Amino acid sequence: MTEFTLARYSAWQRRRFPEEFRFRVIGDLHGKRVLDVGCGDGTNSVVLAKLGADVTGIDISQRSIEAARDRARANGVDASFVCTALETAEFPPSHFDVIWCDAFLHHMLDDLPRTLEQLKRWARPGAAFLICEPVNLWPALRVIRLALWPPSACTSGERPLEKRELGAIRAHIPAARSKYFRGLGRAERFLLPHGLEAAGAMRRLFVSCLLTLDFVLLSLPLIRNAAGQVVIYGASR
């Protein structure tokens, strides 16, 4: 991890960038127990640990868990990683201060209520939930996008969250708030194919301006339906 990356998530925290927005709303992580659900290769786990959290990552893929452990060692952080399905995982009840889900719940649509109940059991009262998921509030727009850019791979039943799933999440986390991203910002993956850190100054500036416009437009109720990503955050009860 570069100093640029660490500064991006610890000091700058620009609200218009969805990645930084998440770290901004979660606040000080020092000493907090964080469960990184569907941790993948440990990218988020390492950043969370660098910012002072006691991180446990869980993922069903053994290859991903091995990559996460390698990433943690390479970055000199102490994080725990567990390879298991969520339904068979064993964590103490009321144990975690933060439940972090990045693009995980849209793989669990057939069992979403039970998944949320499981996560709530592991969260202490008042624990913070930070959920970031692809979202589809405008079906016609998704049809067009899939026609132009069909997905290269996906799991069975996988799709962006729709209004009914967003309602289910809010039913389990009643105080949760939502912020929408990836309207115009969908172009970011083409403008920054190797990430923000690898981009030149002018390209960073252009993307920053684009995401600022996106941030404003997606605050409007009707235009919000064009969003491709939602960040849901709030405390459990």
C-alpha positions as CSV (number, residue, x, y, z in Angstrom):
1,M,0.0,0.0,0.0
2,T,1.3,3.4,-1.0
3,E,1.4,6.6,1.2
4,F,-1.0,8.1,-1.3
5,T,-3.6,5.3,-0.7
6,L,-3.2,5.6,3.1
7,A,-3.7,9.4,3.0
8,R,-6.6,9.0,0.7
9,Y,-8.5,6.9,3.2
10,S,-7.3,8.5,6.4
11,A,-6.9,12.2,5.7
12,W,-8.5,13.4,2.5
13,Q,-11.8,11.4,2.6
14,R,-13.5,13.3,-0.2
15,R,-17.2,12.6,0.0
16,R,-17.7,12.5,-3.8
17,F,-15.5,9.4,-4.1
18,P,-17.6,6.4,-3.0
19,E,-14.5,4.6,-1.6
20,E,-13.5,7.5,0.6
21,F,-17.0,8.3,1.6
22,R,-17.3,5.0,3.3
23,F,-14.2,5.6,5.5
24,R,-15.4,9.1,6.2
25,V,-18.8,8.0,7.6
26,I,-17.3,5.1,9.6
27,G,-15.1,7.4,11.6
28,D,-12.2,6.5,13.9
29,L,-11.3,2.9,13.7
30,H,-8.6,2.6,16.3
31,G,-9.2,-0.4,18.6
32,K,-12.5,-1.4,16.9
33,R,-13.3,-4.9,15.9
34,V,-14.3,-5.0,12.3
35,L,-15.8,-8.0,10.4
36,D,-15.0,-7.6,6.7
37,V,-17.7,-9.8,5.1
38,G,-16.7,-11.3,1.7
39,C,-13.2,-9.8,2.1
40,G,-11.9,-11.2,-1.2
41,D,-8.2,-10.5,-1.6
42,G,-8.1,-8.4,1.5
43,T,-7.8,-5.0,-0.1
44,N,-10.3,-3.4,2.3
45,S,-9.1,-5.5,5.2
46,V,-5.6,-4.1,4.9
47,V,-6.8,-0.5,4.7
48,L,-9.0,-1.0,7.7
49,A,-6.1,-2.6,9.7
50,K,-3.8,0.3,8.7
51,L,-6.3,2.7,10.1
52,G,-6.2,1.0,13.5
53,A,-8.9,-1.6,13.3
54,D,-8.8,-5.2,14.6
55,V,-9.9,-6.9,11.4
56,T,-11.4,-10.3,10.8
57,G,-12.0,-11.1,7.1
58,I,-14.3,-13.9,6.0
59,D,-14.7,-15.3,2.4
60,I,-15.8,-18.6,0.9
61,S,-12.9,-18.7,-1.5
62,Q,-9.7,-20.3,-0.3
63,R,-7.7,-18.6,-3.0
64,S,-9.0,-15.2,-1.9
65,I,-8.2,-15.9,1.7
66,E,-4.6,-16.9,0.8
67,A,-4.3,-13.7,-1.3
68,A,-5.6,-11.7,1.7
69,R,-3.1,-13.2,4.1
70,D,-0.3,-12.5,1.6
71,R,-1.5,-8.9,1.2
72,A,-1.7,-8.4,5.0
73,R,1.9,-9.8,5.5
74,A,3.2,-7.7,2.7
75,N,1.8,-4.6,4.3
76,G,2.9,-5.5,7.8
77,V,-0.6,-5.6,9.4
78,D,-2.1,-8.2,11.7
79,A,-5.5,-9.3,10.4
80,S,-7.3,-12.6,10.8
81,F,-8.9,-14.4,7.8
82,V,-11.4,-17.2,7.9
83,C,-12.4,-19.3,4.9
84,T,-16.0,-20.5,5.3
85,A,-19.5,-19.8,4.1
86,L,-21.3,-17.2,6.2
87,E,-24.0,-19.6,7.3
88,T,-21.4,-22.0,8.9
89,A,-19.2,-19.3,10.3
90,E,-18.8,-19.2,14.1
91,F,-18.2,-15.8,15.8
92,P,-19.1,-14.8,19.3
93,P,-22.4,-12.9,19.6
94,S,-22.3,-9.1,20.0
95,H,-18.6,-9.2,19.2
96,F,-17.9,-6.7,16.4
97,D,-18.0,-2.9,16.5
98,V,-18.2,-2.6,12.7
99,I,-19.8,-4.9,10.0
100,W,-18.2,-4.0,6.7
101,C,-19.9,-5.4,3.5
102,D,-18.5,-4.4,0.2
103,A,-20.3,-5.9,-2.8
104,F,-21.4,-9.0,-0.8
105,L,-25.1,-8.9,-0.2
106,H,-26.0,-9.0,-3.9
107,H,-24.6,-12.5,-4.0
108,M,-27.0,-13.5,-1.2
109,L,-30.4,-12.3,-2.6
110,D,-32.1,-15.7,-2.0
111,D,-31.2,-15.6,1.7
112,L,-31.0,-11.9,2.4
113,P,-33.1,-11.7,5.6
114,R,-31.3,-14.6,7.2
115,T,-27.9,-13.2,6.2
116,L,-28.7,-9.8,7.8
117,E,-30.0,-11.5,10.9
118,Q,-26.7,-13.4,11.2
119,L,-24.6,-10.3,10.8
120,K,-26.7,-8.5,13.5
121,R,-26.1,-11.4,15.9
122,W,-22.4,-10.9,15.6
123,A,-22.6,-7.1,16.0
124,R,-22.6,-5.5,19.4
125,P,-25.5,-3.2,20.3
126,G,-24.9,0.1,18.5
127,A,-22.3,-1.4,16.1
128,A,-21.8,0.4,12.8
129,F,-23.0,-1.2,9.6
130,L,-21.3,-0.1,6.4
131,I,-22.8,-1.7,3.2
132,C,-21.8,-0.9,-0.3
133,E,-23.6,-2.6,-3.1
134,P,-24.5,-2.3,-6.8
135,V,-28.0,-1.0,-7.2
136,N,-30.6,-1.0,-10.0
137,L,-33.4,1.5,-9.5
138,W,-34.1,2.1,-13.2
139,P,-34.6,-1.3,-15.0
140,A,-34.5,0.2,-18.5
141,L,-31.0,1.6,-17.8
142,R,-29.7,-1.8,-16.7
143,V,-31.0,-3.4,-19.9
144,I,-29.1,-0.9,-22.0
145,R,-26.0,-1.3,-19.9
146,L,-26.0,-5.1,-20.2
147,A,-26.5,-4.8,-23.9
148,L,-23.5,-2.6,-24.3
149,W,-21.2,-4.1,-21.6
150,P,-22.3,-7.6,-20.7
151,P,-20.7,-8.9,-17.5
152,S,-17.6,-11.1,-17.9
153,A,-18.6,-13.4,-15.0
154,C,-21.1,-13.6,-12.3
155,T,-22.5,-16.1,-9.7
156,S,-25.9,-17.7,-10.0
157,G,-28.6,-15.3,-9.0
158,E,-26.3,-12.4,-8.7
159,R,-27.7,-9.0,-9.7
160,P,-27.8,-5.4,-8.3
161,L,-30.0,-4.7,-5.4
162,E,-33.5,-3.4,-6.2
163,K,-36.0,-1.4,-4.1
164,R,-37.3,-4.4,-2.3
165,E,-33.8,-5.5,-1.2
166,L,-33.0,-2.0,-0.1
167,G,-36.3,-2.1,1.9
168,A,-35.2,-5.3,3.6
169,I,-31.9,-3.9,4.6
170,R,-33.5,-0.8,6.1
171,A,-36.0,-3.1,8.0
172,H,-33.1,-4.7,9.7
173,I,-31.1,-1.5,10.2
174,P,-33.9,1.1,10.7
175,A,-31.7,4.1,11.4
176,A,-29.6,3.5,8.3
177,R,-29.0,6.3,5.8
178,S,-28.2,5.9,2.1
179,K,-25.9,7.7,-0.4
180,Y,-26.0,7.0,-4.1
181,F,-23.1,6.9,-6.5
182,R,-22.1,5.7,-10.0
183,G,-24.4,7.7,-12.3
184,L,-21.9,9.6,-14.5
185,G,-19.3,8.0,-12.3
186,R,-19.8,4.7,-14.1
187,A,-17.2,6.2,-16.6
188,E,-14.6,6.0,-13.8
189,R,-13.7,2.4,-14.7
190,F,-12.8,3.5,-18.2
191,L,-11.1,6.7,-17.2
192,L,-9.1,5.1,-14.4
193,P,-8.5,1.5,-15.6
194,H,-5.6,1.1,-13.2
195,G,-7.0,3.0,-10.3
196,L,-6.7,6.6,-9.0
197,E,-3.2,6.1,-7.7
198,A,-1.8,5.2,-11.1
199,A,-3.5,8.0,-13.0
200,G,-1.9,11.3,-14.0
201,A,-2.8,14.6,-12.4
202,M,-5.0,15.9,-15.2
203,R,-7.0,12.6,-15.4
204,R,-7.5,12.7,-11.6
205,L,-8.7,16.2,-11.8
206,F,-11.2,15.3,-14.6
207,V,-12.6,12.4,-12.6
208,S,-12.8,14.5,-9.5
209,C,-14.9,17.0,-11.3
210,L,-17.1,14.3,-12.8
211,L,-17.7,12.7,-9.4
212,T,-18.5,16.1,-7.9
213,L,-21.2,16.6,-10.5
214,D,-22.4,13.0,-9.9
215,F,-22.5,13.7,-6.1
216,V,-24.8,16.7,-6.6
217,L,-27.1,15.2,-9.2
218,L,-27.6,11.9,-7.4
219,S,-28.8,13.9,-4.4
220,L,-31.9,14.7,-6.3
221,P,-34.8,12.2,-5.9
222,L,-35.6,11.5,-9.5
223,I,-32.1,11.5,-10.8
224,R,-31.1,9.2,-8.0
225,N,-32.7,6.3,-10.0
226,A,-29.8,6.5,-12.4
227,A,-27.3,5.4,-9.7
228,G,-25.4,2.2,-10.0
229,Q,-24.1,2.0,-6.4
230,V,-25.4,2.7,-3.0
231,V,-23.7,3.1,0.4
232,I,-25.9,2.2,3.3
233,Y,-24.6,3.1,6.8
234,G,-26.1,3.2,10.2
235,A,-26.0,1.6,13.7
236,S,-27.6,-1.6,14.8
237,R,-30.0,-1.8,17.7
